[in-house]
Amino acid sequence: MKHVSKILTYGSLGLLLLLLAGLTSVISPKREPKVTIGLVEFRVEVADEPSEWRRGLVGHESLGSGEGLLFIFPASSQKTFWMKDMTFPIDILWIANNEVVGYVDEAQPDRGETLYSSPGAVDRVLEITAGERQKLGISIGAPVSIE
């Protein structure tokens, strides 16, 4: 009988540990995606649905250094962005085939009059703090990886 009691006790403890391990993975915060351009890392929010593409950074008060919004599109095509309803300037990096293919420095908020178009087909766009592209030396041809 003692043997059965020990089995039940250890079995219960094992089950409890498994439940706690599963619960920890459910309540632990989601890992922030990271974009690396050359040797520079950015913590990013991801916009990969049409409603998120339309909203962009509207509603954000600012971006910190090393932060950005990564737009991921299902297919490469010419993309056009605007700064309507934005409250702060940004740099826009056009990305195709895992490299920077163009950029816009210091795009300024307006009422949507100014349109910014990619230099060709792109499948991703990264919006970062205004002035960071130049400060960090990010140029056309820089390799891009996403984790």
C-alpha positions, -999 to +999 in steps of 0.1 A: +000+000+000+029+024+008+043+017-027+009+027-043+008+058-022+043+069-033+034+063-069+003+084-066+022+112-047+050+113-073+026+110-102+005+139-088+036+160-084+047+152-119+013+161-133+013+194-113+048+203-127+036+196-162+005+218-157+026+246-143+051+244-172+022+246-196+007+275-178+040+294-177+042+292-215+007+305-219+012+335-196+047+344-205+049+375-228+053+370-265+088+375-279+092+407-298+100+402-335+134+415-344+147+429-378+184+431-384+197+453-411+235+448-415+246+449-378+217+470-366+188+454-347+152+468-345+124+457-322+093+458-343+056+455-344+043+436-374+016+447-398+007+417-419-031+422-425-049+448-446-064+465-416-029+469-400-015+481-433-041+509-434-036+519-398+002+519-398+016+540-371-015+562-367-023+564-330+013+560-319+028+591-303+064+583-314+089+555-321+119+551-298+154+545-311+157+509-324+119+505-328+099+502-359+068+489-377+074+461-402+049+457-430+048+422-445+030+417-477+020+383-493+035+393-527+061+417-540+046+448-558+050+485-560+039+501-527+028+536-520+026+551-485+014+584-472+017+602-439-020+611-434-030+615-397+006+608-385+019+630-357+057+625-361+082+621-390+097+587-399+122+571-422+108+544-446+129+515-457+118+496-488+128+459-487+129+432-514+146+398-515+160+404-480+178+436-487+172+473-486+163+485-521+154+521-513+144+546-486+127+578-477+144+600-451+123+621-427+088+616-443+068+644-427+032+642-414+006+659-436-030+655-447-021+628-473-010+651-500+025+636-504+028+600-517+060+579-511+064+551-536+089+522-535+115+522-563+102+488-575+084+457-563+089+452-525+075+426-501+083+444-468+086+479-456+101+491-423+092+524-407+117+537-382+124+568-362+132+598-385+169+603-390+179+568-379+186+555-414+213+581-419+226+580-384+231+543-385+245+542-420+218+520-435+222+520-473+208+504-504+220+468-506+221+463-468+211+427-459+179+423-439+169+393-417+138+388-396+136+367-365 
